[in-house]
Amino acid sequence: PHDYLDGDLLGWGLRNSVGVAEHPETGGVYSVENSVDNLRRRGRDIHRDNPAEELNFHGFLNGSREDQGGNYGYPLCYTIWSTEDFPSLGDLETGDQFPADRTGGQSAPSDEECNTEYVPPVLAFQAHTAPLDIKFDGNGTKAYISFHGSCKSNLSPHI
């Protein structure tokens, strides 16, 4: 038998981290995450251009606890991709996190809480591009991310 509780927590509050890779030089662990569809904010449908898909960093597997075990916000906070016509935009920019509408009378965190209480992504990708995997080249100077995409996307990530 294997004790699955005897390990390192790399992160939680992640929705669908389908691709995970370790950087070959630093040992840093990264994942790509598919976000949700059919999201609403302040009563408005924002699913066409939001939320963003994500590249997340989860720390190192070298015995260090640095950057490990953080909460990435799901299902309370999501990453903004398009700021165009975004309800109550305020100071939010692409890559920042925001709360969506909650059902059943549950309260949502504020924009500020989403951006201070949860781990932000390293990089935001256009909504509905569906990153599936990440691989590094031998020395870690390049990362390759495969996208499944959909008819809703045109693959132009903001860096």
Stockholm file with secondary structure:
# STOCKHOLM 1.0

chainA/1-159         PHDYLDGDLLGWGLRNSVGVAEHPETGGVYSVENSVDNLRRRGRDIHRDNPAEELNFHGFLNGSREDQGGNYGYPLCYTIWSTEDFPSLGDLETGDQFPADRTGGQSAPSDEECNTEYVPPVLAFQAHTAPLDIKFDGNGTKAYISFHGSCKSNLSPHI
#=GR chainA/1-159 SS CCCTTSSCCCEESCSCEEEEEECTTTCEEEEEECCCSSCEETTEECTTTCSCEEEEEEEESSSCCTTCSEECCTTTEEECCCCTTCTTCTTCCTTCEEECCCSTTCCCCCHHHHHHSSCCCSEEECTTCCEEEEEECTTSSCEEEEECCCTTCCCCCCC
#=GC SS_cons         CCCTTSSCCCEESCSCEEEEEECTTTCEEEEEECCCSSCEETTEECTTTCSCEEEEEEEESSSCCTTCSEECCTTTEEECCCCTTCTTCTTCCTTCEEECCCSTTCCCCCHHHHHHSSCCCSEEECTTCCEEEEEECTTSSCEEEEECCCTTCCCCCCC
//
